[in-house]
Amino acid sequence: MEFVLPHGEMLRLLRACGFVVEDLIEIQAPQPARDYAEVSADWAQQWPSEEIWKARLAG
């Protein structure tokens, strides 16, 4: 089982801790791709399977 905060909750948490979110990069699998234990290649080519949150401390 994996627990992941929804984007809105993550954004509110980062802001409450004094961070400014500069970017959110959602990565999709390229063509061709292979299946992984977490997601299939077909799924990962349609929806992001990884995210990169770019944030910095305000000020």
PDB file of N, H, CA, C and O in Angstrom:
ATOM      1  N   MET A   1       0.835  -1.163   0.000  1.00  0.00           N
ATOM      2  CA  MET A   1       0.000   0.000   0.000  1.00  0.00           C
ATOM      3  C   MET A   1       0.884   1.233   0.000  1.00  0.00           C
ATOM      4  O   MET A   1       1.925   1.267   0.656  1.00  0.00           O
ATOM      5  N   GLU A   2       0.461   2.235  -0.737  1.00  0.00           N
ATOM      6  H   GLU A   2      -0.385   2.207  -1.270  1.00  0.00           H
ATOM      7  CA  GLU A   2       1.203   3.482  -0.822  1.00  0.00           C
ATOM      8  C   GLU A   2       0.265   4.639  -0.532  1.00  0.00           C
ATOM      9  O   GLU A   2      -0.866   4.668  -1.017  1.00  0.00           O
ATOM     10  N   PHE A   3       0.736   5.588   0.257  1.00  0.00           N
ATOM     11  H   PHE A   3       1.655   5.565   0.650  1.00  0.00           H
ATOM     12  CA  PHE A   3      -0.064   6.766   0.567  1.00  0.00           C
ATOM     13  C   PHE A   3       0.564   7.975  -0.095  1.00  0.00           C
ATOM     14  O   PHE A   3       1.753   8.244   0.080  1.00  0.00           O
ATOM     15  N   VAL A   4      -0.239   8.700  -0.855  1.00  0.00           N
ATOM     16  H   VAL A   4      -1.204   8.481  -0.997  1.00  0.00           H
ATOM     17  CA  VAL A   4       0.227   9.904  -1.535  1.00  0.00           C
ATOM     18  C   VAL A   4      -0.798  11.004  -1.289  1.00  0.00           C
ATOM     19  O   VAL A   4      -1.998  10.796  -1.467  1.00  0.00           O
ATOM     20  N   LEU A   5      -0.322  12.170  -0.880  1.00  0.00           N
ATOM     21  H   LEU A   5       0.653  12.339  -0.735  1.00  0.00           H
ATOM     22  CA  LEU A   5      -1.231  13.299  -0.703  1.00  0.00           C
ATOM     23  C   LEU A   5      -1.766  13.754  -2.053  1.00  0.00           C
ATOM     24  O   LEU A   5      -1.021  13.771  -3.032  1.00  0.00           O
ATOM     25  N   PRO A   6      -3.040  14.124  -2.125  1.00  0.00           N
ATOM     26  CA  PRO A   6      -3.553  14.731  -3.358  1.00  0.00           C
ATOM     27  C   PRO A   6      -2.813  16.047  -3.624  1.00  0.00           C
ATOM     28  O   PRO A   6      -2.264  16.651  -2.702  1.00  0.00           O
ATOM     29  N   HIS A   7      -2.799  16.482  -4.867  1.00  0.00           N
ATOM     30  H   HIS A   7      -3.245  15.991  -5.616  1.00  0.00           H
ATOM     31  CA  HIS A   7      -2.048  17.686  -5.233  1.00  0.00           C
ATOM     32  C   HIS A   7      -2.449  18.898  -4.403  1.00  0.00           C
ATOM     33  O   HIS A   7      -1.583  19.659  -3.971  1.00  0.00           O
ATOM     34  N   GLY A   8      -3.736  19.089  -4.173  1.00  0.00           N
ATOM     35  H   GLY A   8      -4.439  18.471  -4.524  1.00  0.00           H
ATOM     36  CA  GLY A   8      -4.188  20.231  -3.385  1.00  0.00           C
ATOM     37  C   GLY A   8      -3.656  20.202  -1.970  1.00  0.00           C
ATOM     38  O   GLY A   8      -3.233  21.230  -1.441  1.00  0.00           O
ATOM     39  N   GLU A   9      -3.672  19.027  -1.348  1.00  0.00           N
ATOM     40  H   GLU A   9      -4.015  18.191  -1.777  1.00  0.00           H
ATOM     41  CA  GLU A   9      -3.147  18.888   0.013  1.00  0.00           C
ATOM     42  C   GLU A   9      -1.637  19.117   0.050  1.00  0.00           C
ATOM     43  O   GLU A   9      -1.129  19.751   0.975  1.00  0.00           O
ATOM     44  N   MET A  10      -0.921  18.605  -0.945  1.00  0.00           N
ATOM     45  H   MET A  10      -1.334  18.089  -1.696  1.00  0.00           H
ATOM     46  CA  MET A  10       0.526  18.810  -1.010  1.00  0.00           C
ATOM     47  C   MET A  10       0.847  20.289  -1.168  1.00  0.00           C
ATOM     48  O   MET A  10       1.766  20.797  -0.526  1.00  0.00           O
ATOM     49  N   LEU A  11       0.103  20.979  -2.010  1.00  0.00           N
ATOM     50  H   LEU A  11      -0.644  20.566  -2.532  1.00  0.00           H
ATOM     51  CA  LEU A  11       0.304  22.410  -2.216  1.00  0.00           C
ATOM     52  C   LEU A  11       0.050  23.185  -0.921  1.00  0.00           C
ATOM     53  O   LEU A  11       0.837  24.059  -0.558  1.00  0.00           O
ATOM     54  N   ARG A  12      -1.037  22.870  -0.227  1.00  0.00           N
ATOM     55  H   ARG A  12      -1.676  22.159  -0.521  1.00  0.00           H
ATOM     56  CA  ARG A  12      -1.336  23.539   1.040  1.00  0.00           C
ATOM     57  C   ARG A  12      -0.273  23.245   2.098  1.00  0.00           C
ATOM     58  O   ARG A  12       0.095  24.140   2.859  1.00  0.00           O
ATOM     59  N   LEU A  13       0.222  22.022   2.158  1.00  0.00           N
ATOM     60  H   LEU A  13      -0.077  21.295   1.539  1.00  0.00           H
ATOM     61  CA  LEU A  13       1.258  21.654   3.119  1.00  0.00           C
ATOM     62  C   LEU A  13       2.548  22.424   2.844  1.00  0.00           C
ATOM     63  O   LEU A  13       3.147  22.981   3.763  1.00  0.00           O
ATOM     64  N   LEU A  14       2.971  22.455   1.594  1.00  0.00           N
ATOM     65  H   LEU A  14       2.483  22.003   0.847  1.00  0.00           H
ATOM     66  CA  LEU A  14       4.198  23.181   1.249  1.00  0.00           C
ATOM     67  C   LEU A  14       4.066  24.664   1.585  1.00  0.00           C
ATOM     68  O   LEU A  14       4.989  25.257   2.143  1.00  0.00           O
ATOM     69  N   ARG A  15       2.928  25.263   1.249  1.00  0.00           N
ATOM     70  H   ARG A  15       2.178  24.781   0.795  1.00  0.00           H
ATOM     71  CA  ARG A  15       2.717  26.681   1.562  1.00  0.00           C
ATOM     72  C   ARG A  15       2.700  26.917   3.062  1.00  0.00           C
ATOM     73  O   ARG A  15       3.270  27.901   3.533  1.00  0.00           O
ATOM     74  N   ALA A  16       2.062  26.039   3.822  1.00  0.00           N
ATOM     75  H   ALA A  16       1.599  25.240   3.439  1.00  0.00           H
ATOM     76  CA  ALA A  16       2.001  26.184   5.282  1.00  0.00           C
ATOM     77  C   ALA A  16       3.388  26.084   5.918  1.00  0.00           C
ATOM     78  O   ALA A  16       3.621  26.640   6.991  1.00  0.00           O
ATOM     79  N   CYS A  17       4.302  25.383   5.263  1.00  0.00           N
ATOM     80  H   CYS A  17       4.113  24.932   4.391  1.00  0.00           H
ATOM     81  CA  CYS A  17       5.672  25.234   5.771  1.00  0.00           C
ATOM     82  C   CYS A  17       6.609  26.299   5.219  1.00  0.00           C
ATOM     83  O   CYS A  17       7.820  26.230   5.432  1.00  0.00           O
ATOM     84  N   GLY A  18       6.056  27.293   4.505  1.00  0.00           N
ATOM     85  H   GLY A  18       5.073  27.349   4.332  1.00  0.00           H
ATOM     86  CA  GLY A  18       6.866  28.405   4.028  1.00  0.00           C
ATOM     87  C   GLY A  18       7.484  28.233   2.658  1.00  0.00           C
ATOM     88  O   GLY A  18       8.393  28.980   2.298  1.00  0.00           O
ATOM     89  N   PHE A  19       7.016  27.267   1.882  1.00  0.00           N
ATOM     90  H   PHE A  19       6.277  26.660   2.174  1.00  0.00           H
ATOM     91  CA  PHE A  19       7.557  27.050   0.548  1.00  0.00           C
ATOM     92  C   PHE A  19       6.710  27.728  -0.520  1.00  0.00           C
ATOM     93  O   PHE A  19       5.512  27.946  -0.342  1.00  0.00           O
ATOM     94  N   VAL A  20       7.359  28.056  -1.633  1.00  0.00           N
ATOM     95  H   VAL A  20       8.333  27.879  -1.778  1.00  0.00           H
ATOM     96  CA  VAL A  20       6.701  28.546  -2.831  1.00  0.00           C
ATOM     97  C   VAL A  20       6.894  27.467  -3.892  1.00  0.00           C
ATOM     98  O   VAL A  20       8.025  27.073  -4.174  1.00  0.00           O
ATOM     99  N   VAL A  21       5.816  26.993  -4.475  1.00  0.00           N
ATOM    100  H   VAL A  21       4.897  27.313  -4.247  1.00  0.00           H
ATOM    101  CA  VAL A  21       5.906  25.975  -5.534  1.00  0.00           C
ATOM    102  C   VAL A  21       6.159  26.684  -6.856  1.00  0.00           C
ATOM    103  O   VAL A  21       5.357  27.510  -7.289  1.00  0.00           O
ATOM    104  N   GLU A  22       7.269  26.360  -7.489  1.00  0.00           N
ATOM    105  H   GLU A  22       7.921  25.688  -7.138  1.00  0.00           H
ATOM    106  CA  GLU A  22       7.634  26.984  -8.751  1.00  0.00           C
ATOM    107  C   GLU A  22       7.197  26.173  -9.961  1.00  0.00           C
ATOM    108  O   GLU A  22       6.970  26.729 -11.035  1.00  0.00           O
ATOM    109  N   ASP A  23       7.077  24.858  -9.791  1.00  0.00           N
ATOM    110  H   ASP A  23       7.262  24.406  -8.918  1.00  0.00           H
ATOM    111  CA  ASP A  23       6.705  24.026 -10.932  1.00  0.00           C
ATOM    112  C   ASP A  23       6.274  22.655 -10.442  1.00  0.00           C
ATOM    113  O   ASP A  23       6.685  22.203  -9.373  1.00  0.00           O
ATOM    114  N   LEU A  24       5.448  22.009 -11.230  1.00  0.00           N
ATOM    115  H   LEU A  24       5.114  22.377 -12.098  1.00  0.00           H
ATOM    116  CA  LEU A  24       5.062  20.612 -11.035  1.00  0.00           C
ATOM    117  C   LEU A  24       5.195  19.940 -12.387  1.00  0.00           C
ATOM    118  O   LEU A  24       4.473  20.269 -13.328  1.00  0.00           O
ATOM    119  N   ILE A  25       6.111  19.006 -12.479  1.00  0.00           N
ATOM    120  H   ILE A  25       6.698  18.739 -11.715  1.00  0.00           H
ATOM    121  CA  ILE A  25       6.365  18.305 -13.741  1.00  0.00           C
ATOM    122  C   ILE A  25       5.818  16.890 -13.602  1.00  0.00           C
ATOM    123  O   ILE A  25       6.225  16.135 -12.718  1.00  0.00           O
ATOM    124  N   GLU A  26       4.890  16.544 -14.489  1.00  0.00           N
ATOM    125  H   GLU A  26       4.560  17.157 -15.207  1.00  0.00           H
ATOM    126  CA  GLU A  26       4.282  15.209 -14.482  1.00  0.00           C
ATOM    127  C   GLU A  26       4.873  14.415 -15.645  1.00  0.00           C
ATOM    128  O   GLU A  26       4.764  14.811 -16.805  1.00  0.00           O
ATOM    129  N   ILE A  27       5.494  13.299 -15.314  1.00  0.00           N
ATOM    130  H   ILE A  27       5.582  12.977 -14.371  1.00  0.00           H
ATOM    131  CA  ILE A  27       6.242  12.524 -16.297  1.00  0.00           C
ATOM    132  C   ILE A  27       5.424  11.336 -16.779  1.00  0.00           C
ATOM    133  O   ILE A  27       4.888  10.563 -15.985  1.00  0.00           O
ATOM    134  N   GLN A  28       5.341  11.210 -18.099  1.00  0.00           N
ATOM    135  H   GLN A  28       5.776  11.838 -18.744  1.00  0.00           H
ATOM    136  CA  GLN A  28       4.678  10.061 -18.717  1.00  0.00           C
ATOM    137  C   GLN A  28       5.718   9.208 -19.421  1.00  0.00           C
ATOM    138  O   GLN A  28       6.772   9.701 -19.823  1.00  0.00           O
ATOM    139  N   ALA A  29       5.418   7.942 -19.565  1.00  0.00           N
ATOM    140  H   ALA A  29       4.562   7.542 -19.238  1.00  0.00           H
ATOM    141  CA  ALA A  29       6.342   7.005 -20.210  1.00  0.00           C
ATOM    142  C   ALA A  29       6.441   7.305 -21.706  1.00  0.00           C
ATOM    143  O   ALA A  29       5.437   7.626 -22.343  1.00  0.00           O
ATOM    144  N   PRO A  30       7.633   7.202 -22.259  1.00  0.00           N
ATOM    145  CA  PRO A  30       7.804   7.428 -23.697  1.00  0.00           C
ATOM    146  C   PRO A  30       7.363   6.202 -24.499  1.00  0.00           C
ATOM    147  O   PRO A  30       7.097   5.137 -23.942  1.00  0.00           O
ATOM    148  N   GLN A  31       7.294   6.378 -25.802  1.00  0.00           N
ATOM    149  H   GLN A  31       7.510   7.243 -26.254  1.00  0.00           H
ATOM    150  CA  GLN A  31       7.045   5.256 -26.710  1.00  0.00           C
ATOM    151  C   GLN A  31       8.397   4.754 -27.175  1.00  0.00           C
ATOM    152  O   GLN A  31       9.198   5.613 -27.545  1.00  0.00           O
ATOM    153  N   PRO A  32       8.748   3.528 -27.206  1.00  0.00           N
ATOM    154  CA  PRO A  32       8.097   2.433 -26.502  1.00  0.00           C
ATOM    155  C   PRO A  32       8.483   2.450 -25.023  1.00  0.00           C
ATOM    156  O   PRO A  32       9.489   3.049 -24.641  1.00  0.00           O
ATOM    157  N   ALA A  33       7.698   1.808 -24.225  1.00  0.00           N
ATOM    158  H   ALA A  33       6.881   1.322 -24.536  1.00  0.00           H
ATOM    159  CA  ALA A  33       7.968   1.709 -22.793  1.00  0.00           C
ATOM    160  C   ALA A  33       7.747   0.267 -22.347  1.00  0.00           C
ATOM    161  O   ALA A  33       7.110  -0.520 -23.047  1.00  0.00           O
ATOM    162  N   ARG A  34       8.276  -0.068 -21.187  1.00  0.00           N
ATOM    163  H   ARG A  34       8.793   0.571 -20.618  1.00  0.00           H
ATOM    164  CA  ARG A  34       8.082  -1.420 -20.662  1.00  0.00           C
ATOM    165  C   ARG A  34       7.252  -1.345 -19.385  1.00  0.00           C
ATOM    166  O   ARG A  34       7.174  -0.298 -18.742  1.00  0.00           O
ATOM    167  N   ASP A  35       6.641  -2.453 -19.031  1.00  0.00           N
ATOM    168  H   ASP A  35       6.704  -3.304 -19.553  1.00  0.00           H
ATOM    169  CA  ASP A  35       5.862  -2.513 -17.798  1.00  0.00           C
ATOM    170  C   ASP A  35       6.785  -2.488 -16.582  1.00  0.00           C
ATOM    171  O   ASP A  35       7.896  -3.018 -16.610  1.00  0.00           O
ATOM    172  N   TYR A  36       6.298  -1.865 -15.528  1.00  0.00           N
ATOM    173  H   TYR A  36       5.395  -1.435 -15.506  1.00  0.00           H
ATOM    174  CA  TYR A  36       6.976  -1.869 -14.236  1.00  0.00           C
ATOM    175  C   TYR A  36       6.048  -2.504 -13.221  1.00  0.00           C
ATOM    176  O   TYR A  36       4.868  -2.718 -13.499  1.00  0.00           O
ATOM    177  N   ALA A  37       6.574  -2.804 -12.051  1.00  0.00           N
ATOM    178  H   ALA A  37       7.532  -2.630 -11.825  1.00  0.00           H
ATOM    179  CA  ALA A  37       5.753  -3.419 -11.014  1.00  0.00           C
ATOM    180  C   ALA A  37       4.621  -2.489 -10.582  1.00  0.00           C
ATOM    181  O   ALA A  37       3.527  -2.947 -10.250  1.00  0.00           O
ATOM    182  N   GLU A  38       4.889  -1.170 -10.587  1.00  0.00           N
ATOM    183  H   GLU A  38       5.777  -0.798 -10.857  1.00  0.00           H
ATOM    184  CA  GLU A  38       3.908  -0.197 -10.116  1.00  0.00           C
ATOM    185  C   GLU A  38       2.802   0.080 -11.133  1.00  0.00           C
ATOM    186  O   GLU A  38       1.629   0.174 -10.770  1.00  0.00           O
ATOM    187  N   VAL A  39       3.172   0.209 -12.395  1.00  0.00           N
ATOM    188  H   VAL A  39       4.124   0.132 -12.691  1.00  0.00           H
ATOM    189  CA  VAL A  39       2.201   0.547 -13.445  1.00  0.00           C
ATOM    190  C   VAL A  39       2.571  -0.155 -14.744  1.00  0.00           C
ATOM    191  O   VAL A  39       3.731  -0.493 -14.981  1.00  0.00           O
ATOM    192  N   SER A  40       1.554  -0.367 -15.582  1.00  0.00           N
ATOM    193  H   SER A  40       0.612  -0.092 -15.390  1.00  0.00           H
ATOM    194  CA  SER A  40       1.817  -0.938 -16.901  1.00  0.00           C
ATOM    195  C   SER A  40       2.269   0.155 -17.858  1.00  0.00           C
ATOM    196  O   SER A  40       2.018   1.336 -17.619  1.00  0.00           O
ATOM    197  N   ALA A  41       2.932  -0.233 -18.935  1.00  0.00           N
ATOM    198  H   ALA A  41       3.137  -1.192 -19.129  1.00  0.00           H
ATOM    199  CA  ALA A  41       3.383   0.735 -19.936  1.00  0.00           C
ATOM    200  C   ALA A  41       2.198   1.469 -20.546  1.00  0.00           C
ATOM    201  O   ALA A  41       2.266   2.680 -20.757  1.00  0.00           O
ATOM    202  N   ASP A  42       1.102   0.748 -20.835  1.00  0.00           N
ATOM    203  H   ASP A  42       1.047  -0.236 -20.664  1.00  0.00           H
ATOM    204  CA  ASP A  42      -0.080   1.397 -21.409  1.00  0.00           C
ATOM    205  C   ASP A  42      -0.620   2.481 -20.492  1.00  0.00           C
ATOM    206  O   ASP A  42      -0.951   3.575 -20.949  1.00  0.00           O
ATOM    207  N   TRP A  43      -0.710   2.187 -19.207  1.00  0.00           N
ATOM    208  H   TRP A  43      -0.442   1.299 -18.836  1.00  0.00           H
ATOM    209  CA  TRP A  43      -1.216   3.162 -18.239  1.00  0.00           C
ATOM    210  C   TRP A  43      -0.280   4.368 -18.152  1.00  0.00           C
ATOM    211  O   TRP A  43      -0.730   5.513 -18.175  1.00  0.00           O
ATOM    212  N   ALA A  44       1.022   4.104 -18.052  1.00  0.00           N
ATOM    213  H   ALA A  44       1.388   3.173 -18.033  1.00  0.00           H
ATOM    214  CA  ALA A  44       2.013   5.171 -17.876  1.00  0.00           C
ATOM    215  C   ALA A  44       2.156   6.058 -19.103  1.00  0.00           C
ATOM    216  O   ALA A  44       2.660   7.176 -18.994  1.00  0.00           O
ATOM    217  N   GLN A  45       1.723   5.583 -20.274  1.00  0.00           N
ATOM    218  H   GLN A  45       1.313   4.674 -20.362  1.00  0.00           H
ATOM    219  CA  GLN A  45       1.762   6.419 -21.468  1.00  0.00           C
ATOM    220  C   GLN A  45       0.540   7.329 -21.560  1.00  0.00           C
ATOM    221  O   GLN A  45       0.550   8.307 -22.308  1.00  0.00           O
ATOM    222  N   GLN A  46      -0.509   7.014 -20.805  1.00  0.00           N
ATOM    223  H   GLN A  46      -0.517   6.220 -20.197  1.00  0.00           H
ATOM    224  CA  GLN A  46      -1.720   7.834 -20.821  1.00  0.00           C
ATOM    225  C   GLN A  46      -1.756   8.834 -19.672  1.00  0.00           C
ATOM    226  O   GLN A  46      -2.284   9.935 -19.831  1.00  0.00           O
ATOM    227  N   TRP A  47      -1.203   8.468 -18.518  1.00  0.00           N
ATOM    228  H   TRP A  47      -0.775   7.573 -18.389  1.00  0.00           H
ATOM    229  CA  TRP A  47      -1.249   9.305 -17.323  1.00  0.00           C
ATOM    230  C   TRP A  47       0.133   9.373 -16.684  1.00  0.00           C
ATOM    231  O   TRP A  47       0.915   8.428 -16.782  1.00  0.00           O
ATOM    232  N   PRO A  48       0.429  10.489 -16.030  1.00  0.00           N
ATOM    233  CA  PRO A  48       1.730  10.591 -15.370  1.00  0.00           C
ATOM    234  C   PRO A  48       1.887   9.534 -14.277  1.00  0.00           C
ATOM    235  O   PRO A  48       0.981   9.313 -13.474  1.00  0.00           O
ATOM    236  N   SER A  49       3.036   8.895 -14.262  1.00  0.00           N
ATOM    237  H   SER A  49       3.772   9.075 -14.914  1.00  0.00           H
ATOM    238  CA  SER A  49       3.301   7.898 -13.225  1.00  0.00           C
ATOM    239  C   SER A  49       4.344   8.397 -12.230  1.00  0.00           C
ATOM    240  O   SER A  49       4.588   7.755 -11.209  1.00  0.00           O
ATOM    241  N   GLU A  50       4.950   9.526 -12.523  1.00  0.00           N
ATOM    242  H   GLU A  50       4.752  10.048 -13.353  1.00  0.00           H
ATOM    243  CA  GLU A  50       5.926  10.150 -11.627  1.00  0.00           C
ATOM    244  C   GLU A  50       5.706  11.651 -11.659  1.00  0.00           C
ATOM    245  O   GLU A  50       5.193  12.198 -12.635  1.00  0.00           O
ATOM    246  N   GLU A  51       6.107  12.317 -10.564  1.00  0.00           N
ATOM    247  H   GLU A  51       6.524  11.872  -9.771  1.00  0.00           H
ATOM    248  CA  GLU A  51       5.981  13.769 -10.475  1.00  0.00           C
ATOM    249  C   GLU A  51       7.247  14.357  -9.888  1.00  0.00           C
ATOM    250  O   GLU A  51       7.922  13.736  -9.066  1.00  0.00           O
ATOM    251  N   ILE A  52       7.553  15.560 -10.324  1.00  0.00           N
ATOM    252  H   ILE A  52       7.005  16.064 -10.992  1.00  0.00           H
ATOM    253  CA  ILE A  52       8.652  16.329  -9.741  1.00  0.00           C
ATOM    254  C   ILE A  52       8.058  17.650  -9.273  1.00  0.00           C
ATOM    255  O   ILE A  52       7.539  18.427 -10.075  1.00  0.00           O
ATOM    256  N   TRP A  53       8.138  17.897  -7.973  1.00  0.00           N
ATOM    257  H   TRP A  53       8.559  17.266  -7.322  1.00  0.00           H
ATOM    258  CA  TRP A  53       7.679  19.159  -7.390  1.00  0.00           C
ATOM    259  C   TRP A  53       8.909  20.042  -7.211  1.00  0.00           C
ATOM    260  O   TRP A  53       9.859  19.657  -6.529  1.00  0.00           O
ATOM    261  N   LYS A  54       8.894  21.221  -7.820  1.00  0.00           N
ATOM    262  H   LYS A  54       8.122  21.534  -8.375  1.00  0.00           H
ATOM    263  CA  LYS A  54       9.993  22.180  -7.670  1.00  0.00           C
ATOM    264  C   LYS A  54       9.502  23.272  -6.729  1.00  0.00           C
ATOM    265  O   LYS A  54       8.597  24.036  -7.065  1.00  0.00           O
ATOM    266  N   ALA A  55      10.112  23.337  -5.537  1.00  0.00           N
ATOM    267  H   ALA A  55      10.848  22.716  -5.264  1.00  0.00           H
ATOM    268  CA  ALA A  55       9.683  24.296  -4.516  1.00  0.00           C
ATOM    269  C   ALA A  55      10.916  24.897  -3.848  1.00  0.00           C
ATOM    270  O   ALA A  55      11.987  24.292  -3.817  1.00  0.00           O
ATOM    271  N   ARG A  56      10.735  26.100  -3.316  1.00  0.00           N
ATOM    272  H   ARG A  56       9.864  26.592  -3.341  1.00  0.00           H
ATOM    273  CA  ARG A  56      11.815  26.771  -2.601  1.00  0.00           C
ATOM    274  C   ARG A  56      11.217  27.469  -1.382  1.00  0.00           C
ATOM    275  O   ARG A  56      10.028  27.786  -1.353  1.00  0.00           O
ATOM    276  N   LEU A  57      12.050  27.700  -0.389  1.00  0.00           N
ATOM    277  H   LEU A  57      13.017  27.443  -0.412  1.00  0.00           H
ATOM    278  CA  LEU A  57      11.601  28.445   0.773  1.00  0.00           C
ATOM    279  C   LEU A  57      11.350  29.897   0.377  1.00  0.00           C
ATOM    280  O   LEU A  57      12.168  30.504  -0.314  1.00  0.00           O
ATOM    281  N   ALA A  58      10.241  30.444   0.806  1.00  0.00           N
ATOM    282  H   ALA A  58       9.577  29.951   1.367  1.00  0.00           H
ATOM    283  CA  ALA A  58       9.907  31.828   0.491  1.00  0.00           C
ATOM    284  C   ALA A  58      10.876  32.763   1.198  1.00  0.00           C
ATOM    285  O   ALA A  58      11.349  32.476   2.298  1.00  0.00           O
ATOM    286  N   GLY A  59      11.163  33.892   0.545  1.00  0.00           N
ATOM    287  H   GLY A  59      10.778  34.125  -0.348  1.00  0.00           H
ATOM    288  CA  GLY A  59      11.992  34.908   1.201  1.00  0.00           C
ATOM    289  C   GLY A  59      13.388  34.979   0.766  1.00  0.00           C
ATOM    290  O   GLY A  59      14.150  35.805   1.268  1.00  0.00           O
TER     291      GLY A  59
END
